[in-house]
């Protein structure tokens, strides 16, 4: 699920000018994959923590909200990088720009929905009396969010495979 677009802020001139050679593409996707792994790791750490909290028998709704807030910040950054990458790919491959544009549009819709869902979870977990029947019910909802995030990231990976021969 992890891919990093940190490199896009300092993209080489060739990228900005609409030229991207195969080395640049490999670098883009390599960094994208690293960020996806990092996001997956963060979600996995949250799941491990939530399991330990469940075993302790003392729910920690506020701490869950804080941890998910940190994930939200990472996702905002990640989604912005993906958007930049989509624009760069559309410029670099005008012959494939319709596919890139459609994929970018779908990704942006998904990103908005995922962020709305995550913010709703954070808001409810932050309440003095969280509206969940139990800790397990709250974490189950977080698990459903994580599953949708995983599905979204898998979808994105599938829709960039058409660039495979270039990488």
C-alpha positions in Angstrom: 0.0 0.0 0.0 3.0 2.4 0.4 4.5 4.7 -2.1 6.4 7.9 -1.7 6.1 11.1 -3.7 8.5 13.1 -1.5 10.7 13.3 -4.6 8.2 15.3 -6.6 8.7 18.5 -4.7 12.2 18.6 -6.1 11.5 17.0 -9.4 14.2 17.2 -12.1 13.8 19.7 -14.8 13.1 16.9 -17.3 9.9 16.0 -15.4 8.7 19.6 -15.1 9.2 20.1 -18.8 7.1 17.0 -19.6 10.0 14.7 -20.3 10.4 11.6 -18.2 12.9 9.0 -19.1 12.7 5.4 -17.9 15.1 6.0 -15.0 13.0 8.8 -13.7 9.9 6.6 -14.0 11.6 3.8 -12.1 12.6 6.3 -9.4 9.1 7.7 -9.1 7.5 4.3 -8.7 10.2 3.1 -6.4 9.6 6.0 -4.0 5.9 5.5 -4.4 6.2 1.9 -3.3 8.4 2.8 -0.3 5.7 5.2 0.9 3.0 2.6 0.5 5.1 0.2 2.6 5.5 3.0 5.2 1.7 3.6 5.3 1.1 -0.1 5.6 3.6 -0.3 8.5 1.9 2.5 10.3 -1.5 0.9 9.9 0.0 -2.5 11.1 1.5 -0.7 14.2 -1.9 0.7 15.0 -3.5 -2.7 14.7 -0.9 -4.2 17.0 -1.3 -1.4 19.5 -5.2 -1.8 19.4 -4.9 -5.5 20.0 -2.6 -4.9 23.0 -5.2 -2.3 24.3 -8.0 -4.8 23.9 -6.0 -7.4 25.9 -5.5 -4.9 28.7 -9.2 -4.4 29.0 -8.9 -0.6 29.2 -10.1 1.2 26.0 -8.0 4.2 24.9 -10.3 6.0 22.5 -8.5 9.3 22.8 -5.1 7.8 22.0 -6.6 5.9 19.1 -7.9 9.3 17.8 -4.4 10.8 18.2 -2.7 7.9 16.3 -5.3 8.1 13.5 -4.7 11.9 13.3 -1.0 11.2 12.6 -2.1 8.7 9.9 -4.4 11.4 8.5 -1.5 13.8 8.1 0.6 11.1 6.4 -2.3 10.3 4.0 -2.8 14.0 3.2 0.8 14.3 2.2 0.7 10.9 0.3 -2.4 11.8 -1.6 -1.0 15.2 -2.6 2.2 13.4 -3.9 0.0 11.0 -5.9 -1.9 13.9 -7.5 1.4 15.5 -8.5 2.7 12.2 -9.9 -0.5 11.8 -12.0 0.0 15.3 -13.5 3.6 14.5 -14.3 2.8 11.2 -15.9 0.1 12.9 -18.0 2.6 15.4 -19.2 5.3 12.8 -19.8 2.9 10.4 -21.7 0.4 12.4 -23.7 -0.6 9.3 -25.6 -1.8 7.8 -22.3 -3.1 10.9 -20.8 -6.8 9.8 -21.0 -6.0 6.7 -19.0 -3.9 8.8 -16.5 -6.7 11.4 -16.3 -9.4 8.8 -15.6 -7.2 7.1 -13.0 -6.4 10.5 -11.4 -10.1 11.4 -11.2 -11.0 8.1 -9.6 -8.1 8.4 -7.2 -9.1 11.9 -6.1 -12.7 10.8 -5.5 -11.3 7.8 -3.4 -8.9 10.1 -1.5 -11.8 12.5 -0.6 -14.0 9.6 0.5 -11.2 8.0 2.5 -10.3 11.2 4.2 -13.9 12.0 5.1 -14.3 8.5 6.6 -11.0 8.8 8.6 -12.0 12.2 9.9 -15.3 10.9 11.0 -13.6 8.1 12.9 -11.2 10.5 14.5 -14.1 12.8 15.5 -16.0 10.0 17.1 -13.0 8.5 18.9 -12.2 12.0 20.3 -15.5 12.4 22.0 -15.7 12.3 25.8 -18.2 9.5 25.5 -17.3 7.8 22.2 -20.4 6.5 20.3 -19.2 2.9 20.1 -20.7 -0.1 21.8 -17.2 -1.3 22.7 -13.5 -0.9 22.0 -13.8 -3.9 19.7 -16.6 -2.2 17.7 -14.5 1.0 17.4 -11.4 -0.9 16.2 -13.6 -3.0 13.9 -14.6 0.3 12.1 -11.0 1.3 11.9 -10.2 -2.1 10.4 -12.9 -1.6 7.7 -11.3 1.8 6.9 -7.9 0.2 6.7 -9.4 -2.5 4.3 -10.8 0.2 2.1 -7.5 2.0 2.1 -5.7 -1.2 1.1 -8.3 -1.8 -1.7 -7.7 1.8 -3.0 -4.0 1.4 -3.0 -4.3 -1.9 -4.9 -6.6 -0.3 -7.4 -4.0 2.4 -8.0 -1.2 -0.1 -8.5 -3.3 -2.0 -11.0 -4.1 1.2 -13.0 -0.5 2.1 -13.4 0.6 -1.3 -14.7 0.2 0.0 -18.3 3.5 1.8 -17.7 5.2 -1.5 -16.8 7.1 -1.8 -20.1 8.6 1.6 -19.5 9.9 0.8 -16.1 
